[in-house]
Amino acid sequence: MYLQKEWGEKATQAFVKKTYEFLDLLIDFHEIGSVENADRQIRGFVIVKQVAIFYKLKGNNIVILNFYDNRQNPKRKKYR
């Protein structure tokens, strides 16, 4: 709902499609993202120029940590 209100229906659908395409790639290529925090083994990937996704590998699982608005101050990045 939030994205539809802020971005509109068409942009939201495109973002969701790109997110699923990334997740499909991530299944086969776990290390596709760049290392964002080596100590915590967190990787990031820019889905669209405004939004990045952060994730980490935990055993055989991929844990999605956060979506981040790239227009924000980089000091506000949060990896939970």
DSSP file (Angstrom, degrees, kcal/mol; ACC not computed):
  #  RESIDUE AA STRUCTURE BP1 BP2  ACC     N-H-->O    O-->H-N    N-H-->O    O-->H-N    TCO  KAPPA ALPHA  PHI   PSI    X-CA   Y-CA   Z-CA
    1    1 A M     >        0   0    0      0, 0.0     4,-2.2     0, 0.0     5,-0.2   0.000 360.0 360.0 360.0 -44.7    0.0    0.0    0.0
    2    2 A Y  H  >  +     0   0    0      1,-0.2     4,-2.5     2,-0.2     5,-0.2   0.940 360.0  46.1 -60.5 -48.3    2.7    2.5    0.9
    3    3 A L  H  >>S+     0   0    0      1,-0.2     4,-3.7     2,-0.2     5,-0.9   0.903 110.6  53.0 -63.6 -40.6    4.6    2.0   -2.3
    4    4 A Q  H  >5S+     0   0    0      3,-0.2     4,-1.2     1,-0.2    -1,-0.2   0.907 112.3  45.6 -60.6 -40.3    1.5    2.3   -4.4
    5    5 A K  H  <5S+     0   0    0     -4,-2.2    -2,-0.2     2,-0.2    -1,-0.2   0.911 122.5  35.5 -68.1 -42.7    0.7    5.6   -2.7
    6    6 A E  H  <5S+     0   0    0     -4,-2.5    -2,-0.2    -5,-0.2    -3,-0.2   0.880 134.5  20.7 -80.3 -40.3    4.2    7.0   -3.0
    7    7 A W  H  <5S-     0   0    0     -4,-3.7     4,-0.4    -5,-0.2    -3,-0.2   0.669 103.4-118.5-106.3 -21.3    5.3    5.5   -6.4
    8    8 A G     X< -     0   0    0     -4,-1.2     4,-2.0    -5,-0.9     5,-0.2  -0.151  35.5 -74.2  94.3 162.9    2.1    4.7   -8.2
    9    9 A E  H  > S+     0   0    0      1,-0.2     4,-2.5     2,-0.2     5,-0.2   0.912 126.4  48.7 -62.8 -47.7    0.8    1.3   -9.4
   10   10 A K  H  > S+     0   0    0      1,-0.2     4,-2.0     2,-0.2    -1,-0.2   0.922 113.9  44.8 -64.4 -46.1    3.1    0.9  -12.4
   11   11 A A  H  > S+     0   0    0     -4,-0.4     4,-2.3     1,-0.2    -1,-0.2   0.881 112.9  52.5 -65.8 -38.0    6.3    1.7  -10.6
   12   12 A T  H  X S+     0   0    0     -4,-2.0     4,-2.6     2,-0.2    -2,-0.2   0.925 109.1  48.9 -64.0 -44.7    5.3   -0.5   -7.7
   13   13 A Q  H  X S+     0   0    0     -4,-2.5     4,-2.3     1,-0.2    -1,-0.2   0.898 111.4  50.2 -61.7 -40.6    4.7   -3.4  -10.0
   14   14 A A  H  X S+     0   0    0     -4,-2.0     4,-2.4     2,-0.2    -1,-0.2   0.904 111.2  49.0 -64.8 -41.0    8.0   -2.9  -11.7
   15   15 A F  H  X S+     0   0    0     -4,-2.3     4,-2.4     2,-0.2    -2,-0.2   0.925 111.1  48.9 -64.3 -45.3    9.8   -2.8   -8.3
   16   16 A V  H  X S+     0   0    0     -4,-2.6     4,-2.4     2,-0.2    -2,-0.2   0.910 111.5  50.5 -61.6 -42.3    8.1   -6.0   -7.1
   17   17 A K  H  X S+     0   0    0     -4,-2.3     4,-2.3     1,-0.2    -2,-0.2   0.929 111.5  47.1 -61.7 -46.0    9.0   -7.7  -10.3
   18   18 A K  H  X S+     0   0    0     -4,-2.4     4,-2.4     2,-0.2    -1,-0.2   0.864 110.2  53.9 -65.0 -35.6   12.7   -6.7  -10.0
   19   19 A T  H  X S+     0   0    0     -4,-2.4     4,-2.4     2,-0.2    -2,-0.2   0.939 110.5  45.4 -63.8 -46.7   12.7   -7.8   -6.4
   20   20 A Y  H  X S+     0   0    0     -4,-2.4     4,-2.3     2,-0.2    -2,-0.2   0.874 111.0  53.5 -65.3 -36.6   11.5  -11.2   -7.3
   21   21 A E  H  X S+     0   0    0     -4,-2.3     4,-1.9     2,-0.2    -1,-0.2   0.918 110.0  48.1 -62.8 -42.3   14.0  -11.4  -10.2
   22   22 A F  H  X S+     0   0    0     -4,-2.4     4,-2.8     2,-0.2    -2,-0.2   0.933 110.2  51.3 -62.2 -45.4   16.8  -10.6   -7.7
   23   23 A L  H  X S+     0   0    0     -4,-2.4     4,-1.5     1,-0.2    -2,-0.2   0.879 107.8  52.9 -61.3 -37.6   15.6  -13.2   -5.2
   24   24 A D  H  X S+     0   0    0     -4,-2.3     4,-0.8     1,-0.2    -1,-0.2   0.911 112.0  45.4 -63.0 -41.5   15.5  -15.8   -8.0
   25   25 A L  H >X S+     0   0    0     -4,-1.9     4,-2.8     1,-0.2     3,-0.7   0.896 107.4  58.8 -65.2 -40.8   19.1  -15.0   -8.8
   26   26 A L  H 3< S+     0   0    0     -4,-2.8    -1,-0.2     1,-0.3    -2,-0.2   0.815  95.8  63.1 -61.2 -32.2   20.1  -15.0   -5.2
   27   27 A I  H 3< S+     0   0    0     -4,-1.5     3,-0.3     1,-0.2    -1,-0.3   0.898 116.9  28.5 -59.3 -40.8   19.0  -18.6   -4.9
   28   28 A D  H << S+     0   0    0     -4,-0.8     2,-0.4    -3,-0.7    -2,-0.2   0.765 129.1  39.6 -91.8 -28.5   21.6  -19.7   -7.3
   29   29 A F    ><  +     0   0    0     -4,-2.8     3,-1.6     1,-0.1    -1,-0.2  -0.718  65.2 176.1-125.8  79.1   24.3  -17.0   -6.7
   30   30 A H  T 3  S+     0   0    0     -2,-0.4     3,-0.4     1,-0.3    -1,-0.1   0.753  78.9  49.5 -58.2 -28.9   24.3  -16.4   -3.0
   31   31 A E  T 3  S+     0   0    0      1,-0.2    -1,-0.3     4,-0.0     4,-0.1   0.012  71.6 117.0-103.9  29.3   27.2  -13.9   -3.1
   32   32 A I    <   +     0   0    0     -3,-1.6    -1,-0.2    -6,-0.1    -2,-0.1   0.819  61.7  76.1 -65.4 -31.8   25.8  -11.7   -5.9
   33   33 A G  S    S-     0   0    0     -3,-0.4    12,-0.2    -4,-0.2     2,-0.2  -0.351  90.0-103.4 -80.1 161.2   25.6   -8.7   -3.6
   34   34 A S  E     -A   44   0A   0     10,-2.2    10,-2.7     1,-0.1     2,-0.5  -0.524  41.1 -98.6 -81.2 152.2   28.5   -6.6   -2.5
   35   35 A V  E     +A   43   0A   0      8,-0.2     8,-0.3    -2,-0.2     3,-0.2  -0.587  44.1 170.6 -73.1 121.9   29.9   -7.0    1.0
   36   36 A E  E    S+     0   0A   0      6,-2.8     2,-0.3    -2,-0.5     7,-0.2   0.747  76.3  14.1-101.0 -34.3   28.5   -4.2    3.2
   37   37 A N  E  >> -A   42   0A   0      5,-1.9     5,-2.4     1,-0.1     4,-0.6  -0.819  63.2-173.0-146.9  99.9   29.7   -5.4    6.6
   38   38 A A  T >45S+     0   0    0     -2,-0.3     3,-0.7     1,-0.2    -1,-0.1   0.879  84.4  56.8 -65.2 -39.4   32.4   -8.1    6.5
   39   39 A D  T 345S+     0   0    0      1,-0.2    -1,-0.2     2,-0.1    -2,-0.0   0.886 117.5  33.8 -59.9 -39.5   32.4   -8.7   10.2
   40   40 A R  T 345S-     0   0    0     -3,-0.2    -1,-0.2     2,-0.1    -2,-0.2   0.382 109.0-122.8 -98.1   2.9   28.6   -9.5   10.2
   41   41 A Q  T <<5 +     0   0    0     -3,-0.7    16,-0.6    -4,-0.6     2,-0.4   0.889  54.1 160.4  57.3  44.3   28.7  -11.1    6.7
   42   42 A I  E   < -AB  37  56A   0     -5,-2.4    -6,-2.8    14,-0.1    -5,-1.9  -0.831  19.9-168.0-101.7 133.8   26.1   -8.7    5.4
   43   43 A R  E     -AB  35  55A   0     12,-3.1    12,-2.5    -2,-0.4     2,-0.3  -0.834   2.3-157.7-117.0 156.1   25.7   -8.2    1.7
   44   44 A G  E     -AB  34  54A   0    -10,-2.7   -10,-2.2    -2,-0.3     2,-0.3  -0.946   7.2-173.1-133.5 155.7   23.8   -5.6   -0.3
   45   45 A F  E     - B   0  53A   0      8,-2.0     8,-2.9    -2,-0.3     2,-0.7  -0.980  26.2-126.0-148.6 133.7   22.3   -5.3   -3.7
   46   46 A V  E     - B   0  52A   0     -2,-0.3     6,-0.3     6,-0.2     3,-0.1  -0.723  23.6-178.9 -83.4 115.3   20.7   -2.3   -5.5
   47   47 A I  E    S-     0   0A   0      4,-2.0     2,-0.3    -2,-0.7    -1,-0.2   0.947  76.5  -7.1 -77.6 -52.8   17.3   -3.4   -6.7
   48   48 A V  E >  S- B   0  51A   0      3,-1.5     3,-1.5   -29,-0.0    -1,-0.4  -0.892  89.0 -93.9-133.6 164.5   16.4   -0.1   -8.3
   49   49 A K  T 3  S+     0   0    0     -2,-0.3     3,-0.1     1,-0.3    21,-0.0   0.761 125.6  46.0 -57.6 -24.3   18.5    3.1   -8.0
   50   50 A Q  T 3  S+     0   0    0      1,-0.1    20,-3.0    20,-0.1    21,-0.5   0.700 112.9  50.0 -87.5 -20.1   16.4    4.2   -5.0
   51   51 A V  E <   -BC  48  69A   0     -3,-1.5    -4,-2.0    18,-0.3    -3,-1.5  -0.971  55.4-175.5-133.7 130.1   16.3    0.9   -3.1
   52   52 A A  E     -BC  46  68A   0     16,-2.6    16,-3.2    -2,-0.4     2,-0.4  -0.843  16.5-142.8-113.2 156.2   18.9   -1.6   -1.9
   53   53 A I  E     -BC  45  67A   0     -8,-2.9    -8,-2.0    -2,-0.3     2,-0.4  -0.952   9.4-154.2-118.6 140.5   18.3   -4.9   -0.2
   54   54 A F  E     +BC  44  66A   0     12,-2.9    11,-2.9    -2,-0.4    12,-1.4  -0.929  23.1 157.2-115.7 140.1   20.5   -6.2    2.6
   55   55 A Y  E     -BC  43  64A   0    -12,-2.5   -12,-3.1    -2,-0.4     2,-0.3  -0.951  22.2-154.1-151.2 166.6   20.9   -9.9    3.4
   56   56 A K  E     -BC  42  63A   0      7,-1.9     7,-3.1    -2,-0.3     2,-0.5  -0.983  23.3-117.2-143.6 156.4   23.1  -12.5    4.9
   57   57 A L  E     - C   0  62A   0    -16,-0.6     2,-0.4    -2,-0.3     5,-0.2  -0.804  26.0-176.7 -93.3 132.3   23.7  -16.2    4.5
   58   58 A K  E >   - C   0  61A   0      3,-2.9     3,-2.0    -2,-0.5     2,-0.3  -0.865  62.6 -58.8-131.9  97.0   22.9  -18.3    7.6
   59   59 A G  T 3  S-     0   0    0     -2,-0.4    -1,-0.0     1,-0.3     0, 0.0  -0.535 120.3 -18.5  65.1-125.1   23.8  -21.9    6.9
   60   60 A N  T 3  S+     0   0    0     -2,-0.3     2,-0.3    -3,-0.1    -1,-0.3   0.312 124.6  90.2 -92.6   7.5   21.7  -23.0    4.0
   61   61 A N  E <   -C   58   0A   0     -3,-2.0    -3,-2.9     2,-0.0     2,-0.5  -0.737  65.7-143.0-107.8 153.4   19.3  -20.1    4.4
   62   62 A I  E     -C   57   0A   0     -2,-0.3     2,-0.6    -5,-0.2    -5,-0.2  -0.971  18.0-157.7-111.0 123.6   19.3  -16.5    3.0
   63   63 A V  E     -C   56   0A   0     -7,-3.1    -7,-1.9    -2,-0.5     2,-0.5  -0.907   7.8-145.6-108.2 117.6   18.0  -14.0    5.5
   64   64 A I  E     +C   55   0A   0     -2,-0.6    -9,-0.3    -9,-0.2     3,-0.1  -0.711  20.7 178.7 -79.4 123.5   16.6  -10.7    4.2
   65   65 A L  E     -     0   0A   0    -11,-2.9     2,-0.3    -2,-0.5   -10,-0.2   0.858  50.7 -25.9 -95.4 -42.5   17.6   -8.1    6.7
   66   66 A N  E     -C   54   0A   0    -12,-1.4   -12,-2.9    13,-0.1     2,-0.4  -0.988  40.6-127.4-169.5 152.2   16.3   -4.8    5.3
   67   67 A F  E     -C   53   0A   0     -2,-0.3     2,-0.4   -14,-0.2   -14,-0.2  -0.936  35.0-158.2-104.0 139.1   15.3   -2.7    2.3
   68   68 A Y  E     -C   52   0A   0    -16,-3.2   -16,-2.6    -2,-0.4     2,-0.8  -0.972  18.1-132.4-127.7 132.5   17.1    0.7    2.3
   69   69 A D  E >   -C   51   0A   0     -2,-0.4     3,-2.1   -18,-0.2   -18,-0.3  -0.735  17.3-153.1 -80.0 110.9   16.2    3.9    0.6
   70   70 A N  T 3  S+     0   0    0    -20,-3.0    -1,-0.1    -2,-0.8   -19,-0.1   0.589  88.2  71.1 -64.9 -10.8   19.4    5.0   -1.1
   71   71 A R  T 3  S+     0   0    0    -21,-0.5    -1,-0.3     2,-0.1     2,-0.1   0.564  84.6  91.0 -82.1  -7.7   18.4    8.7   -0.9
   72   72 A Q  S <  S-     0   0    0     -3,-2.1     5,-0.1     1,-0.1    -4,-0.0  -0.328  97.7 -79.8 -81.0 167.4   18.9    8.6    2.9
   73   73 A N    >   -     0   0    0      1,-0.1     3,-2.5    -2,-0.1     4,-0.2  -0.518  39.2-131.7 -63.6 127.3   22.0    9.5    4.7
   74   74 A P  G >  S+     0   0    0      0, 0.0     3,-1.5     0, 0.0    -1,-0.1   0.738 104.0  69.0 -57.7 -22.5   24.3    6.4    4.5
   75   75 A K  G 3  S+     0   0    0      1,-0.3    -2,-0.1     3,-0.0    -3,-0.0   0.659  90.2  64.2 -69.3 -14.2   24.9    6.6    8.3
   76   76 A R  G <  S+     0   0    0     -3,-2.5    -1,-0.3     2,-0.1    -3,-0.0   0.436  71.4 126.8 -89.0   0.1   21.3    5.6    8.8
   77   77 A K    <   -     0   0    0     -3,-1.5     2,-0.5    -4,-0.2    -9,-0.1  -0.355  42.9-163.8 -59.3 133.5   21.8    2.1    7.2
   78   78 A K        -     0   0    0     -2,-0.0     2,-0.6     2,-0.0    -2,-0.1  -0.985  15.2-174.1-126.1 126.6   20.5   -0.5    9.6
   79   79 A Y              0   0    0     -2,-0.5   -13,-0.1     1,-0.1   -24,-0.0  -0.954 360.0 360.0-115.1 109.4   21.4   -4.2    9.3
   80   80 A R              0   0    0     -2,-0.6    -1,-0.1   -15,-0.2   -14,-0.0   0.466 360.0 360.0 -89.1 360.0   19.4   -6.1   11.9
